[in-house]
Amino acid sequence: VRWMMYWIVFALFMATETVTDLLIAWFPFYYEVKMAFVIWLLSPYTRGASLLYRKFVHPMLSRKEKEIDTYVIRARERSYEAVVHFGKRGLNLAATAAVKAATKVPGNGAG
């Protein structure tokens, strides 16, 4: 559970870091503060990731649980439909290629 909390918080940090690097990378000691923050998140003594997860991430996820579940269900349905669609398309392309190859073979009586 501890590592799950860390990786979730770290992933959120990495996502926000993309924007903050562009905006405030010029700030003195920015990279040192960022490195200290990651160490604070990871440290078993400070348990920074657990603290941030319990105070901010978990309550937000709990409030949005139904929306997240709905999104996951929709994504699952869409992915299944996409697999079926591309599977049919791939089979059609393979069948067409096989027919074309069969009609071009010398000595089969078709050419």
N, C-alpha and C positions, 0 to 999 in steps of 0.2 A: 504494500500500500504506500509505503514511504517513497519508493522509486516511482510509482505511478504519479503521485503528487508532484514529485520533482520534474518528471518529464512533461507533464501537462503545463506546469508553470513555466518551465524552460521554453517550451514551444510557443507559449504566448509571449514570452520575453523576446524570442527570436523574431516573431512576427512584428512586434512593435519596434524592435531594433532597426528594422529595415527603414522605417520612417525616421526614427530619431537620429540615425547615422547621417541622413541627408540634412536634417535641420540643425542639429546641435553638435556635430562632430568637431566643430571649431572651438567649442568650449574648453577652457584649460582643464586638464586632468580628466577629460571625458572617458578616455579609454581605461584609465586606471580605476575610475569609479565603476565603470561597467564590469571590469574584471573582479573588483572587490564584491560587487553585487552577485556575480555568478558564484564566487566562493562562498558568500553568505548563504545563497540558496542551497548549495551542496553540502555545507558543513553539518555534520551530525550534532555538533554542539549548539549551533544556533537554530537549526531546523527551519531556516527561512522559507523554503518551498512549502513545507507543511503549514506554516503560519499563514502565508499568502493564500494557499489553497483553501484552508478552512475559513478564513475571513472574507475572501472575495470570490474565488472561483466557484466553490461549492454552492454558496447561496445563489449565485447567478445561474448556474446550471440547474439548480432545483426549481427556480422560478420559470425557466424556459424549457423544462423537461417535456411537456406535451408538444411544444413546437418542434423540438429536436426529434422526438419520436415520429411525428408526422413527416418531417423532412427525410428521416431514414427510411420510412416506409415508401415514400414517393421515389426516393433514389433507388431503392431495391427494385421497385416495379419498372422504373425507367431502364435500369441496367439490364433487367431480364428482357424487356422489349428490344433493347439495342442488340443484345446477343442474338436473339431470334432473328431480327431483321438482317444483321450482318451475316449470320449463319446461312440464311436463305440466299442472300446475295452471293456469298462465297460459293455455295453449292451450284447456283445458276451459272456463275462464271466458270467453274470447273467443268460443268456439263457442257457448256458452249465450247470451251477449249478442247474437250475430249471429242466432241462431234467434229469440230474443224480439223483436228489432228487425224481423225479416222477417215475423213473424206479426202485428205491429201496424201494418204499412204498409197504408193504405187502398187498395182496388182490386186487391189481389193474390188475391182469391177466398178467402182464409182467414178473413176476419173478418166 
